[in-house]
Amino acid sequence: MADLRVAGIDIKSGSPRSSMKPLYSISILGEGGVLFEAEEVTFDDVLELLRKYDVNILATDNIFEIASDSSDLRRVMERLPPKCKLIQVTGSPNGIRPLSSVAKEAGLPSPSHSDPLGTARIVANLAMLGIGTEAIAMYPETRILVTRNRSVKQGGSGSDRWRRSIEASILSEANRIATELDKANLDYDLYVERASGGLRRAEFIVYADLEDVRKVIKESSEWSPFRIILSHSWKSK
């Protein structure tokens, strides 16, 4: 069997979502140990190193350190060598986990924001252990949560009426969101917690990238009696 070779990367500066071109630290490991490390390389350099060292796995703790969105991610993956997989070591069938937790469970040092090369080395070691999820087998989901805004309170004899009013508002807002998602042809599942006045909470799982959902649904203001919270995740197929 050919020697497994893994490249772990961590972003050092910049971002794919900014005008500042991102730079990465990289650690390439073989089954015999470290093959190559560098404190600062461009992503074009990363691609060249993947080919030079015949790397099987490019590993990261966050795929959006190399791509600005899901469309860009597809373009990035098309640039990888044919036999090189992209692995997110923090991904699992249960969702995304902190890198520090994954490293601790694997008996590896805790990553440090001030040491991107050390983090790249940890990421590479995790992938060598078979930890993580292949990005090509992942798809974007967006969670929309509609719930009472607990920072806005109403007391006194009218508190029951206030509660029922909020529950009715959450029901109305859930219906509005469902209508907007239907108009945008975005697939979703809806989970609700019913209450006497309407709904106590509603949770949408939308099978689309967060940026696409934000074009249709906006988060609520701080002073609204209910909250609309949008969050992004990646799930395994």
C-alpha positions in Angstrom: 0.0 0.0 0.0 1.3 3.5 -0.9 2.4 5.7 2.0 -0.5 7.9 3.2 0.5 11.6 2.9 -1.6 14.4 4.5 -1.2 18.2 4.3 -2.7 20.1 7.2 -3.2 23.9 6.7 -4.3 26.8 8.9 -4.9 30.3 7.8 -2.3 32.8 8.9 -3.6 36.0 7.5 -6.2 37.4 5.2 -9.4 35.6 4.2 -11.0 34.3 1.0 -13.9 36.7 1.8 -11.7 39.8 1.9 -9.5 41.8 -0.5 -6.4 40.6 1.4 -5.2 37.4 -0.2 -5.0 34.6 2.4 -1.8 33.1 3.5 -1.5 29.7 5.1 0.8 27.6 7.3 1.2 24.1 6.1 2.4 20.8 7.5 2.8 17.7 5.3 3.1 14.4 7.0 3.9 10.9 5.8 3.6 7.7 7.8 7.3 8.2 8.7 6.8 11.8 10.0 7.1 15.3 8.8 7.9 15.7 5.1 7.6 19.5 4.7 6.5 22.5 6.7 6.2 26.2 6.0 5.0 29.2 8.0 3.6 31.1 5.1 2.4 30.0 1.6 -0.3 31.1 -0.8 -3.1 28.7 -1.8 -1.4 28.3 -5.2 1.7 27.2 -3.3 -0.4 24.7 -1.4 -1.7 23.2 -4.7 1.9 22.9 -6.0 3.1 21.2 -2.8 0.2 18.8 -2.9 1.4 17.6 -6.3 5.1 17.7 -5.4 4.6 15.4 -2.4 1.8 13.3 -3.9 -0.5 14.2 -1.1 -3.7 12.1 -0.6 -5.5 14.4 1.9 -5.7 18.1 2.3 -7.0 18.7 5.8 -8.4 21.9 7.4 -10.4 22.7 10.5 -12.7 25.0 8.5 -13.3 24.6 4.8 -14.3 28.3 4.6 -10.7 29.2 5.2 -10.0 28.2 1.6 -13.3 29.2 0.0 -15.6 32.2 0.4 -18.8 30.2 -0.1 -20.2 26.8 -1.3 -19.8 27.8 -5.0 -16.2 28.9 -4.4 -15.6 25.6 -2.5 -16.6 23.6 -5.6 -14.1 25.6 -7.7 -11.4 25.0 -5.1 -12.0 21.3 -5.1 -11.8 21.1 -8.9 -8.3 22.5 -8.6 -7.1 19.7 -6.2 -5.0 16.8 -7.7 -7.3 14.0 -8.9 -6.6 11.6 -6.0 -6.5 14.3 -3.2 -9.4 14.4 -0.9 -10.5 17.5 1.1 -11.1 16.7 4.8 -12.6 18.9 7.5 -11.3 17.4 10.7 -13.9 19.2 12.8 -16.8 17.7 10.7 -18.8 14.7 11.7 -22.3 13.2 11.1 -23.4 15.2 14.3 -22.2 18.5 12.9 -19.2 20.8 13.5 -17.1 20.5 16.7 -14.4 22.8 18.0 -10.9 21.9 17.0 -9.7 22.0 20.6 -12.3 19.3 21.6 -11.4 17.1 18.7 -7.6 17.4 19.4 -8.1 16.7 23.1 -10.1 13.5 22.4 -7.3 12.4 20.1 -4.6 13.1 22.7 -3.1 16.0 20.7 -2.0 19.4 22.0 -4.6 22.2 22.1 -4.3 24.5 19.1 -3.2 28.1 19.5 -4.4 31.1 17.4 -0.9 32.5 17.7 0.7 29.4 16.2 -0.9 28.6 12.8 1.9 26.1 11.9 1.3 24.2 15.1 -2.4 24.2 14.3 -1.7 23.0 10.8 0.4 20.1 12.3 -2.5 19.2 14.6 -4.9 19.2 11.7 -2.6 17.0 9.7 -2.2 14.5 12.6 -6.0 14.3 13.1 -6.5 13.5 9.4 -3.7 10.9 9.6 -5.8 9.2 12.4 -8.8 9.1 10.1 -10.7 11.9 11.9 -13.0 14.2 10.0 -15.4 14.3 7.1 -14.7 14.5 3.4 -16.0 17.8 2.1 -17.3 16.3 -1.2 -19.7 14.3 1.0 -21.0 17.3 2.8 -23.8 19.7 1.9 -24.7 23.1 3.3 -27.6 23.7 5.7 -28.9 26.8 7.3 -30.8 26.8 10.6 -33.5 29.5 11.1 -34.7 29.7 14.7 -37.8 31.8 15.6 -38.2 32.2 19.3 -39.2 34.7 22.0 -36.7 37.5 22.6 -36.0 37.1 26.3 -34.3 40.5 26.5 -37.8 42.1 25.9 -40.0 41.4 28.9 -43.5 42.3 30.0 -44.7 42.0 33.6 -47.8 42.6 35.7 -51.4 41.5 35.1 -51.0 41.6 31.3 -48.1 39.1 31.3 -50.4 36.2 30.1 -51.8 38.3 27.3 -48.2 39.4 26.4 -47.1 35.7 26.3 -50.0 34.7 24.1 -49.3 37.7 21.8 -45.7 36.6 21.4 -46.8 33.1 20.7 -49.2 34.3 18.0 -46.4 36.5 16.6 -44.0 33.5 16.3 -46.7 31.5 14.5 -47.3 34.4 12.1 -43.6 34.8 11.5 -43.1 31.1 10.9 -45.9 31.2 8.3 -44.3 34.2 6.6 -40.8 32.5 6.5 -42.3 29.3 5.1 -44.0 31.4 2.4 -40.8 33.2 1.5 -38.8 30.0 1.4 -41.4 28.4 -0.9 -41.3 31.4 -3.2 -37.5 31.1 -3.4 -37.7 27.3 -4.1 -35.6 26.5 -1.1 -36.2 23.1 0.4 -36.6 22.9 4.2 -37.9 21.0 7.1 -39.9 22.7 9.9 -40.0 21.7 13.6 -42.3 23.6 16.0 -43.2 23.7 19.7 -46.9 24.5 20.0 -48.4 26.8 22.7 -51.8 28.0 23.6 -51.4 31.3 21.8 -49.7 29.9 18.7 -46.0 28.7 18.8 -43.4 28.8 21.5 -40.6 28.3 18.9 -40.1 27.3 15.3 -37.0 25.9 13.7 -36.4 25.6 10.0 -33.6 23.5 8.5 -33.0 24.9 5.1 -31.0 22.9 2.6 -29.1 25.8 1.2 -26.1 27.9 2.0 -26.4 30.7 4.6 -25.7 33.5 2.1 -28.5 32.2 -0.2 -31.0 32.1 2.7 -30.0 35.6 3.8 -31.2 36.9 0.5 -34.7 35.8 1.5 -34.8 35.9 5.3 -33.3 38.6 7.5 -32.5 38.3 11.2 -34.7 40.2 13.6 -33.8 43.5 15.3 -32.5 43.5 18.9 -35.8 45.1 20.1 -38.3 42.8 18.4 -40.5 40.7 20.7 -39.3 37.6 18.9 -35.9 36.6 17.6 -35.0 35.3 14.2 -31.6 33.7 14.3 -29.8 32.3 11.2 -26.8 30.0 11.6 -24.7 27.9 9.1 -23.7 24.3 9.3 -22.5 21.5 7.1 -23.9 18.0 7.4 -22.8 14.6 6.0 -25.0 13.1 3.3 
